[in-house]
Amino acid sequence: MENLSPAFITTFEASERALTTEHLDVLYGGTIQKLFDTSLQFKRNSITALIGASGSGKSTFLRSLNRMNDTVATVNGKIMFHGLNVNQANINVYELRKSIGMVFQKPNPFPKSIYDNITYALRADGEKNQQKLATIVEESLRAAALWDEVKDKLNQSALALSGGQQQRLCIARALALRPEIILLDEPASALDPVSTSKLEDTLKQLREKYTMVMVTHNMQQAARISDYTAFFHLGHAIEYDTTTNIFTNPQGAITEAYIQGSFG
């Protein structure tokens, strides 16, 4: 039987934490447990990579952070954001997701214009000031490193963009709501190497203003762009440290075996 006790879990001062989970469990169907007693802290203005084999619990954990698992699983434990446990029944999940945005594995732009993709949620919230909307569109696209490529075709369909451009548009769409945290579920897995490089450059620039948590199967990608890495195995967070330490000096035998490619 493998020893699934944590080998090392890094912590931060309270003032440095953007988000914290405390003893998070996730069960499907009320009986099938996919995540066990996970307590992790995420540092502000950093990129944290979640790595591990398929089925290790990393995506389940990520989707719990902004309540994406609500309709498919039972999530027990605390998710602390600004001193509030947002894993409570009385939380406005729609409002929460404005602060903790999500970018999915496959680009999912709306079948609308580039401009409408960015402004859709804002207008649904009641924003009618066209000058303000235009400003937010430009700022969001600039932040996602897409403005120069699309500024002359904002009224064209977002579906005409390349896959890499669509993914950066989805990031811009999330940024338009002024989130503090961005969750990314394998955002580059469907992209070619050139698009992946542009996306990674974008994420590294966004780190100055946002906290990002990213699931990736690509360990080279984790090593390139993340500040911290958490290794998941069979639903347990085994090790969480600086990315440099995880890849060069892992504390757990299971972590080391995964990094060396022994499984996964």
N, C-alpha and C positions, 0 to 999 in steps of 0.2 A: 504494500500500500504506500503510495507516494505521500510524503510529508508536505501538506499544503499550507502549513503555517507561514505567515509572511516572513521573508528573509530580511527585508528592510523597507520601511515606509517613511519617506521624508515628510517633515512638517514645516510649517511656516508661522511666523508671528501673525497674530490676529489681524494686524493692519495690512498685511501683505496678501491676505486671502481674498480671492474674488468669489469663490464657491467652495463649499465643504460638504462632503457626505459623511454621515455617521451611521454605521452598522446597517448599511443598505442591503436588503434581501429582495430578490425578484422571483416570483413564482408564477408559473403558467398553469391555468386550470386549477389553481389552489393547492396543487400537490407537487408539480414538477419544478424544482428549484434550479434556476439558471444562474443566480448570483448569490454569493454568500458573504454576509457580514463585512461589507466593503466600506472602509473609512479612508477617504482620500481628501487632500486639500489642494486647491489649484491656485497658483500664484498669479497675481495681477500682471497684465502686460507680458505674458509669456505664452509659448506654444507647448502644450503637453501632448505627447503621442501615446496612444493606447495600442499596445501590440500584444500578440498572442495568436495561437492557432485558431482556425475556424471552430466556432462553438465554445470559445474560451470565456465568453461573457462580456467582451469589450463593447460590442455594439448595443447589447442589452443595457449595459451600464450607461453608455452615452445617451441613449434615448430616454433613460429615466430622468436625466438632469433637467429637461424642460417638459417633463410629463408626457412624452410621446408614447409611453407604454400604457397609459391609463386604460385604454379600451381593450387591451390584449393580455394584461398581466396584473398581478397584485404586487405593489411595491411597498415594502415596509422599511422603516428607518427614517432618518432625517436628511433633508437636502437644505443646507443653510445658505441663504442668500440675503445679504444686508441684515443679518441678525434674525431673519424670519425663516421658519421651516416651511418651505414652499411645497412640501409633500403632505399638505393637509387638504381636507375636503373643501374648505371654504376659500381656497385660493382661486383667483380668476386666472385660469390657464392661458387665455388669450392675451391678457396683459403680461403674464410671465414670459411668453414667447416673444414679446417685443424686446424684452431685456436679454433673453437667452435665445438667440436665433439658431437656425439649423440649416445646414447645406448638405444635401444628400449625395449618395454615391453616383447616381445618374443625373445629369443636368435636367432640371424640370421647369424650364421657362413656360410661362403661360402662353397660349396661342394668341398673343396680342403683340402690339408694337413694343419696341425696346422701351420707349417712354412709358407706356402703360404698365409694363412689368414692374417698373420702379415705383410708380405712383399708385398702383392699384390699392394696396393696403392703406396708404395714407388717405386716399379719397374715401375709402370705405369707412375710415375713422372720422370723416367729416371735414378734412382739409380741402378748402376750395380756392385758396389763394394761388393763382397760377404762377405768379412770380416766385413764391416760396417753393412751389412744387418743382419748377424749373431749376431752381438753385439746388434743391436736394438731389435731383436727377444728376446734375453735373458733379456735385460733390461725391455722390455715391459711386458713380462710374469712374471718377478720377481715383478714388480710394481703392477701387478694384482693378486699377490699371487697365481700364477699358475705354476711357473717354476718347482718346485720340483715334481709336479704331472705329468708333461708332457715332461720333458727334455729328456727322453729316447724314446719318440715316436713322435718327431716333424714331421716325414714324414708320420704319420698315418692320416687318415681322421678326420677332426674336428667334423664330424657328429657322430663319435663314442664316443665322450665325453658325460658326464652326462649333464643334463640341467644347473646345477649350474656352471659346468666347462665351458660350452659353453658361458654362460653369462659373466664369467670372461675373456674368450678369446675375446669376443666382446669388453670388456673394454680395454684389451691389444691392440687390433687392433686399437682402437681409440688413445691410448697413443702413438703408434708407429709414429704417425704424429706430435707428440710434441704439442698438443693443450694447450691452457691456461685454457680453460673452458670445462667442460664435462656436457652435458645435459642428464638426465636419465628419461625416461618415464616409471614409474612403473617397475623398473628393476627386482624386486623380486616377482612380482605377479604370475609368473608361476613356482616358485621354492618351494621346500619342506623346512621345518624349518631349517634343518641342512645347506642346501645350502644357504638359506637366511642369516643365521648367518655368514657364511664365506664371503658372498658378503658384508654384512654390515661392517665386520672387514676390508675388503679390502678398502671400501670407506673411512672409518675413517683414514686409513693410507695415502691414496692418498690426503687427505685434506692438508697435509704438503706442497704439491707442486702445487695443482690444486684448482680451484674454481669449485664447483659443484652445479647444480640446479636440483632438483629431484621432479617429480610428484609422489605422493603416496596416495593410499586410506587407507593405514595402519597407523593410528594415533600413534600406539605404536612404529612403526618403525620411524616415524618422531621424536617422543620424544626421541628415543634412540640415533639417530645418527646425527640429524641436529643441527646446531648452531642457525639458524633463520628459521622462518616459516611464509609463506604468506597464508592467508585464502581467497579463492575466493568464490563468491556467485553470481549466475545469471550473470556471465560475468564481475563482478566488483571485484577488489582487495579491500576487506573490511578492512583487518588488516594485518600488517606486523611488526613483532617484534622479539625479541629473542624467541627461542622455549620455554624456561622456562616461560616467561611472557604470551605467547599465551596460554599455557596449564594450567597455574595456576592463571593468573590474566588478562584474556582478557578484552579489553576495550569496545567492542561492544556486544550488546545483541544477535545479530545473530551469532557472533563468539562463544559466550558462549553456545548458544543453540546447535550449531554443535558439539563443544567439549564434551558436556554432552550427545550427542547421540540423541538429540530430532528430528533430521532429517538427511538425507544423506544415 
